[in-house]
Amino acid sequence: MTGSSADLHIHTSYSDGLYPPAETVRMAKDVNLKAMAITDHDTVAGLNEGKLAGRKLGIEVISGVELSCELDGNEIHMLGYFAPGNETELEERLEWYQAKREERVFEIIDRLNQAGIILNIAEVRRFSTGKSIGRLHVAKALMAQGTARSVHEVFSRFLGPDGVAYVPKAKLSIQEAVEFIHEHQGVGVLAHPGMYRIENAAERTLEYLDGIEVWYPEHSPSFEDHLYALALKNRLMPTGGSDYHGVGRNEIGCVRIPYSIVTRLLEVAVGV
């Protein structure tokens, strides 16, 4: 599928990715993708920069976002893919999420300070390109001050579920997230169903979904076959992507889907 494929799950420095949108788009071009989706957490602020780079480089940049949701006390994620042209309004509506992310960071900093690890919000903001800040920016700040040597160490010692400064995210229900996506001409896709503590996440959310992220680096071939059959049976769109952040082993384009899926996504989004 070289030259006619897409990667529909990519993060930039506007949320918890390592590289800014323009650099991320260039890397997608370098691996010969025809299209990519920027799916930052709870923000679309990086889309304008990404789309401008895409026009210059001849690669289509799809408007996307990844939202944190809750099902029976477990965190799951929804990907929203949108018809182009309403990014400004969408970003305004995402301010609730961004405010909650910032509140979470303040609470994390407070817990770190109580544990004797002194950090302030200005040190964290240094590592955020956009308005959205999160745990990765805290991790970078802790590494910069020499408290830890790697992101993995930060999450293991401080920010993960067993860490001294762990604070859970504020989350919507799946229904609320999909309604939000639909209000803005978007298509709601369940992200990486195989990565949750809850079993049968796809089966349990089918009634709300427009699509399922079938192809994903950590999904086994047999699980992808299962998800693909589930999507077809329920007339849902199968999608896929690398979940690229710039750290870890998932490289841009390590998961590729046919460009025809992009065409279908945008057709459905326009019709929402």
Backbone torsions as a table, in degrees:
resi	resn	phi	psi	omega
1	MET	NA	17.9	-179.5
2	THR	-57.7	130.3	176.8
3	GLY	83.6	-11.5	179.7
4	SER	-132.4	28.5	-174.7
5	SER	-123.8	169.7	-176.3
6	ALA	-139.5	155.7	172.6
7	ASP	-123.1	114.0	-170.0
8	LEU	-106.0	27.3	178.5
9	HIS	-151.3	89.8	-174.8
10	ILE	-137.7	135.5	179.8
11	HIS	-110.4	151.5	178.4
12	THR	-124.6	-178.6	-179.2
13	SER	-69.4	-5.0	175.3
14	TYR	-74.6	-14.8	168.1
15	SER	-126.5	-105.7	-175.8
16	ASP	-117.2	23.5	173.6
17	GLY	-86.6	163.4	-175.9
18	LEU	-85.0	-33.7	-170.9
19	TYR	-111.7	149.6	177.4
20	PRO	-66.9	162.6	-175.5
21	PRO	-55.2	-45.2	-176.9
22	ALA	-60.8	-41.6	178.8
23	GLU	-68.3	-37.7	179.2
24	THR	-64.7	-41.9	177.4
25	VAL	-63.2	-40.9	178.8
26	ARG	-60.8	-40.1	179.1
27	MET	-66.1	-36.1	177.0
28	ALA	-66.0	-38.6	176.4
29	LYS	-63.9	-39.8	-177.6
30	ASP	-63.4	-27.2	178.3
31	VAL	-99.1	14.9	168.6
32	ASN	67.2	38.8	171.5
33	LEU	-82.2	145.6	174.7
34	LYS	-85.7	-31.8	-179.0
35	ALA	-147.3	155.6	176.6
36	MET	-147.8	154.8	174.9
37	ALA	-116.1	130.2	170.6
38	ILE	-86.8	117.6	-174.5
39	THR	-125.7	58.2	179.7
40	ASP	-65.0	156.3	-179.7
41	HIS	-73.5	116.9	168.0
42	ASP	63.9	18.9	178.6
43	THR	-154.2	148.1	171.7
44	VAL	-119.6	19.6	-175.1
45	ALA	-63.3	-24.9	-179.0
46	GLY	-86.4	-1.9	-173.4
47	LEU	-68.2	-40.8	-178.2
48	ASN	-60.7	-45.8	177.0
49	GLU	-61.4	-42.1	-179.5
50	GLY	-66.3	-42.7	-179.3
51	LYS	-67.1	-37.9	176.7
52	LEU	-61.5	-44.6	177.0
53	ALA	-63.6	-38.8	179.1
54	GLY	-62.2	-41.8	178.7
55	ARG	-64.2	-38.1	-179.7
56	LYS	-69.1	-35.1	-173.7
57	LEU	-98.1	-7.8	179.0
58	GLY	77.7	35.0	176.0
59	ILE	-127.1	135.6	-176.9
60	GLU	-80.4	128.3	179.4
61	VAL	-109.0	116.8	-177.9
62	ILE	-89.1	138.4	178.1
63	SER	-74.6	124.9	-179.9
64	GLY	-148.0	171.4	176.3
65	VAL	-157.3	154.0	174.1
66	GLU	-119.3	121.7	-176.3
67	LEU	-108.8	141.3	177.4
68	SER	-87.0	128.8	-178.2
69	CYS	-128.8	174.8	-177.8
70	GLU	-134.0	137.9	174.8
71	LEU	-138.6	114.2	-179.5
72	ASP	52.6	41.9	177.8
73	GLY	80.6	1.3	179.5
74	ASN	-107.1	142.8	178.6
75	GLU	-81.6	129.7	170.8
76	ILE	-136.3	161.8	-173.0
77	HIS	-119.7	143.5	174.7
78	MET	-114.7	132.9	172.3
79	LEU	-96.4	132.9	174.2
80	GLY	-114.7	130.5	176.5
81	TYR	-117.5	132.6	-166.7
82	PHE	-123.2	148.7	169.5
83	ALA	-63.0	142.2	-176.7
84	PRO	-68.0	151.8	170.2
85	GLY	114.2	-11.9	-177.1
86	ASN	-120.7	29.3	-174.4
87	GLU	-65.8	-35.5	-178.4
88	THR	-64.5	-47.4	178.6
89	GLU	-63.5	-40.0	-179.7
90	LEU	-63.2	-42.2	180.0
91	GLU	-63.1	-38.3	178.1
92	GLU	-61.9	-40.1	-179.3
93	ARG	-72.1	-22.2	-180.0
94	LEU	-83.4	0.4	-177.6
95	GLU	-62.8	-28.0	176.9
96	TRP	-60.9	-47.0	178.9
97	TYR	-60.2	-44.6	-177.5
98	GLN	-64.7	-38.3	177.2
99	ALA	-63.2	-41.1	179.0
100	LYS	-66.9	-37.2	177.0
101	ARG	-63.0	-40.6	-179.7
102	GLU	-67.4	-41.7	176.8
103	GLU	-58.3	-40.3	179.5
104	ARG	-63.3	-42.1	179.7
105	VAL	-64.2	-41.6	177.7
106	PHE	-60.5	-40.4	179.7
107	GLU	-68.2	-39.1	176.1
108	ILE	-60.1	-46.0	-179.8
109	ILE	-60.8	-41.9	179.3
110	ASP	-60.8	-43.1	-179.4
111	ARG	-68.2	-37.8	175.8
112	LEU	-61.7	-46.1	-179.8
113	ASN	-61.1	-39.2	178.1
114	GLN	-64.3	-28.3	178.9
115	ALA	-86.4	4.8	177.9
116	GLY	89.4	9.0	178.4
117	ILE	-105.2	104.3	-171.0
118	ILE	-84.1	123.0	-179.5
119	LEU	-149.5	148.0	176.0
120	ASN	-128.9	166.2	-173.2
121	ILE	-64.8	-31.6	179.7
122	ALA	-63.8	-37.9	178.0
123	GLU	-64.6	-35.3	179.3
124	VAL	-71.9	-44.1	-177.1
125	ARG	-62.2	-24.8	178.5
126	ARG	-56.0	-25.9	-173.4
127	PHE	-103.1	9.3	178.4
128	SER	-111.0	127.7	178.7
129	THR	-75.7	-39.6	-175.2
130	GLY	-111.7	-158.3	-178.2
131	LYS	-78.8	-24.1	-174.4
132	SER	-82.9	125.5	176.5
133	ILE	-122.9	151.9	-176.3
134	GLY	-156.7	-164.8	-173.4
135	ARG	-64.7	-33.9	-179.9
136	LEU	-62.8	-36.6	179.0
137	HIS	-68.5	-36.2	173.5
138	VAL	-62.5	-43.8	-179.7
139	ALA	-59.8	-44.4	179.8
140	LYS	-63.3	-38.9	178.8
141	ALA	-65.1	-41.0	178.3
142	LEU	-65.8	-37.2	177.2
143	MET	-67.5	-39.1	-179.0
144	ALA	-63.6	-33.1	179.7
145	GLN	-88.8	1.4	175.6
146	GLY	85.3	11.0	180.0
147	THR	-72.4	-29.2	178.9
148	ALA	-145.6	160.8	-176.6
149	ARG	-102.1	-14.2	-177.5
150	SER	-150.9	161.2	175.6
151	VAL	-61.8	-40.6	179.3
152	HIS	-58.3	-43.4	179.7
153	GLU	-64.2	-41.3	179.7
154	VAL	-60.3	-46.9	-177.5
155	PHE	-69.1	-36.0	179.5
156	SER	-67.2	-42.2	-174.1
157	ARG	-88.1	-33.8	-168.2
158	PHE	-123.7	-46.7	-164.0
159	LEU	-105.3	-15.0	177.8
160	GLY	-75.4	176.1	-177.3
161	PRO	-54.6	-27.1	179.3
162	ASP	-100.4	6.5	-176.9
163	GLY	-83.1	160.1	-176.6
164	VAL	-70.5	-18.3	-177.7
165	ALA	-119.1	25.3	-179.1
166	TYR	-70.0	131.1	175.6
167	VAL	-133.9	123.7	-179.5
168	PRO	-68.7	156.2	178.6
169	LYS	-75.7	154.6	165.8
170	ALA	-79.6	134.6	-172.1
171	LYS	-136.9	150.8	171.8
172	LEU	-92.4	166.3	167.6
173	SER	-76.1	162.0	176.1
174	ILE	-57.5	-43.9	-179.4
175	GLN	-60.7	-44.1	179.6
176	GLU	-63.6	-41.7	-179.4
177	ALA	-64.9	-43.8	-179.8
178	VAL	-67.8	-38.5	176.5
179	GLU	-61.4	-41.7	176.7
180	PHE	-60.0	-46.1	-180.0
181	ILE	-62.1	-44.6	-179.4
182	HIS	-65.2	-34.8	178.7
183	GLU	-60.1	-21.5	-176.2
184	HIS	-117.4	36.7	178.7
185	GLN	52.7	51.8	-178.9
186	GLY	-122.1	164.6	178.4
187	VAL	-113.9	126.0	-176.6
188	GLY	-95.0	121.3	-176.0
189	VAL	-124.3	128.5	176.7
190	LEU	-70.0	122.6	-179.2
191	ALA	-79.2	142.7	173.4
192	HIS	23.7	71.9	-176.4
193	PRO	-58.4	-22.4	-177.7
194	GLY	-84.4	2.9	-172.6
195	MET	-106.0	12.8	-175.6
196	TYR	-107.1	157.6	175.9
197	ARG	-71.2	-28.1	-179.5
198	ILE	-79.6	135.9	-179.8
199	GLU	-83.6	152.0	175.4
200	ASN	56.5	42.6	-179.1
201	ALA	-60.1	-40.1	-179.5
202	ALA	-65.5	-47.5	-179.2
203	GLU	-61.2	-35.4	-175.4
204	ARG	-80.5	-10.1	-178.8
205	THR	-120.0	8.5	-173.6
206	LEU	-52.7	-39.4	-173.5
207	GLU	-64.4	-19.4	-177.3
208	TYR	-99.8	-14.2	-165.7
209	LEU	-89.0	151.1	167.0
210	ASP	-101.6	-21.0	-177.7
211	GLY	-162.5	168.9	178.5
212	ILE	-130.7	134.3	174.4
213	GLU	-77.0	95.8	-174.9
214	VAL	-79.2	-51.2	-172.7
215	TRP	-94.7	119.7	-172.2
216	TYR	-153.7	143.6	-172.5
217	PRO	-55.1	-35.9	-176.6
218	GLU	-94.0	3.2	174.6
219	HIS	-83.5	135.9	176.3
220	SER	-74.8	156.4	177.1
221	PRO	-55.3	-39.1	-179.4
222	SER	-68.3	-36.6	178.4
223	PHE	-70.2	-37.6	175.9
224	GLU	-62.4	-40.9	176.6
225	ASP	-60.3	-42.2	179.3
226	HIS	-62.8	-46.8	-178.8
227	LEU	-65.9	-37.8	179.8
228	TYR	-63.7	-44.5	178.4
229	ALA	-63.7	-38.8	179.0
230	LEU	-64.1	-42.3	179.1
231	ALA	-63.6	-46.6	-179.0
232	LEU	-63.0	-43.8	-178.7
233	LYS	-60.2	-35.1	-175.7
234	ASN	-103.8	13.8	177.0
235	ARG	55.7	43.7	176.5
236	LEU	-108.8	152.4	-179.6
237	MET	-79.7	128.0	173.0
238	PRO	-84.5	131.1	177.9
239	THR	-129.0	-178.5	178.7
240	GLY	-169.1	160.6	178.1
241	GLY	-174.7	170.8	-173.3
242	SER	-83.9	-22.4	-171.7
243	ASP	59.3	44.2	-175.4
244	TYR	-70.7	132.1	175.7
245	HIS	-122.6	-10.9	-176.0
246	GLY	92.9	-7.8	173.8
247	VAL	-128.5	154.6	-177.1
248	GLY	87.9	-169.7	-170.8
249	ARG	-95.7	-7.3	-177.1
250	ASN	-83.7	109.1	179.7
251	GLU	-93.9	154.4	176.0
252	ILE	-56.3	131.9	178.1
253	GLY	83.6	0.3	177.3
254	CYS	-67.5	-21.7	168.3
255	VAL	-119.8	126.6	-179.0
256	ARG	-129.0	139.0	176.7
257	ILE	-121.5	157.7	-179.7
258	PRO	-63.1	144.3	179.6
259	TYR	-62.4	-23.7	178.9
260	SER	-58.5	-29.0	177.4
261	ILE	-68.1	-38.2	176.2
262	VAL	-60.5	-46.3	178.9
263	THR	-57.2	-45.0	-179.5
264	ARG	-65.5	-42.4	178.3
265	LEU	-56.2	-47.2	-177.0
266	LEU	-69.8	-33.9	176.1
267	GLU	-62.7	-43.9	-179.8
268	VAL	-67.9	-40.8	-179.9
269	ALA	-60.6	-42.6	179.5
270	VAL	-63.3	-32.3	-177.6
271	GLY	-85.9	-6.0	-178.5
272	VAL	-67.6	NA	NA
